[in-house]
């Protein structure tokens, strides 16, 4: 069951990446592709930020590394949003960041979603490696 969830998560992340690349080829203004990637990166930034806050109670070093990862994910998300052009991409990403932090702050604390959240974290690890955000090197 867990392997199926991981595969589903990888397919979802691969689909976001493929859609982003396809939209870049098809669309003369790659705004849609960049914003899809920005949202995915923002999701991961929010996830790592919330995990860092929870980890700070247990392990300071782990919390610090997750906090760094969250910042790097958000930096990449803002860069992708800026690449998208359009009206006020930074303002748009700022609103998305707030929305995603709220979403994941509630979601990661829900024990009923533990398995699904684990899949999301795995997806973020994959996306982080693909985008050069992870691993965090001291």
C-alpha positions in Angstrom: 0.0 0.0 0.0 2.8 2.4 1.0 4.6 1.6 -2.3 1.5 2.5 -4.3 1.2 5.8 -2.5 4.8 6.6 -3.2 4.4 5.7 -6.8 1.2 7.9 -7.0 3.1 10.8 -5.4 6.0 10.4 -7.9 3.5 10.3 -10.8 1.9 13.5 -9.5 5.2 15.2 -9.2 6.3 13.9 -12.6 3.0 15.2 -14.1 3.6 18.7 -12.6 7.1 18.7 -14.1 5.9 17.3 -17.5 3.0 19.8 -17.6 5.4 22.6 -16.8 7.8 21.6 -19.6 4.9 21.0 -22.1 3.4 24.4 -21.3 6.7 26.0 -21.9 6.9 24.5 -25.4 3.3 25.2 -26.3 2.8 28.5 -24.7 4.6 31.6 -26.0 4.5 33.1 -22.6 5.5 30.4 -20.2 3.6 32.0 -17.3 1.4 29.0 -16.7 4.3 26.6 -16.6 6.3 28.7 -14.3 3.4 29.3 -11.9 2.6 25.5 -11.7 6.2 24.9 -10.7 6.2 27.9 -8.3 3.1 26.4 -6.6 4.8 23.0 -6.3 7.9 24.6 -4.9 5.8 26.7 -2.5 4.0 23.6 -1.3 7.4 22.0 -0.4 8.5 25.2 1.2 5.4 25.3 3.4 5.8 21.6 4.3 9.5 21.9 5.3 8.7 25.1 7.2 6.0 23.4 9.3 8.2 20.3 9.8 11.0 22.6 10.9 8.8 24.2 13.5 7.7 20.8 14.8 11.3 19.4 14.8 12.5 22.4 16.8 11.0 20.9 19.9 13.0 17.6 19.3 16.2 18.3 17.5 17.6 21.8 16.9 20.0 20.7 14.1 17.2 18.9 12.2 15.0 22.0 12.6 17.7 24.3 11.3 18.3 22.1 8.2 14.5 21.9 7.4 14.3 25.7 7.9 17.1 26.2 5.4 15.3 23.8 3.0 12.0 25.7 3.4 13.8 29.0 2.6 15.4 27.5 -0.5 12.2 26.1 -1.7 10.5 29.5 -1.3 13.4 31.2 -3.0 13.0 28.9 -6.0 9.2 29.4 -5.9 9.6 33.2 -6.0 12.1 32.9 -8.8 9.7 30.8 -10.9 6.8 33.2 -10.1 9.0 36.1 -11.3 9.9 34.2 -14.5 6.1 33.8 -15.1 5.7 37.5 -15.6 2.1 38.7 -15.6 0.7 41.2 -13.1 2.6 41.3 -9.8 4.1 37.8 -9.8 5.8 38.5 -6.4 2.5 39.7 -4.9 0.8 36.6 -6.2 3.5 34.3 -4.8 3.3 36.1 -1.4 -0.4 35.4 -1.3 0.3 31.7 -2.3 2.9 31.4 0.4 0.5 32.5 3.1 -2.2 30.2 1.7 0.2 27.2 1.6 1.6 27.8 5.1 -2.0 27.8 6.4 -2.9 24.7 4.4 0.1 22.6 5.5 0.1 23.9 9.1 -3.3 22.3 9.5 -2.7 19.3 7.4 0.6 18.1 8.8 -0.9 18.1 12.3 -3.8 15.8 11.3 -2.9 12.2 12.3 -5.5 10.9 9.8 -3.3 12.2 7.0 0.0 10.8 8.2 0.5 8.4 5.3 -0.6 10.9 2.6 1.7 13.5 4.2 4.6 11.1 4.1 4.0 10.8 0.3 4.0 14.6 -0.1 7.3 14.8 1.8 8.8 12.2 -0.4 7.6 14.1 -3.5 9.2 17.3 -2.1 12.5 15.4 -1.6 12.4 14.4 -5.3 11.4 17.9 -6.5 14.1 19.4 -4.3 16.8 17.2 -5.8 15.5 17.9 -9.4 15.5 21.7 -8.8 18.9 21.7 -7.0 17.4 22.7 -3.6 18.4 19.5 -1.8 20.5 18.1 -0.3 21.5 20.8 2.1 25.3 20.8 2.2 27.1 22.3 5.2 
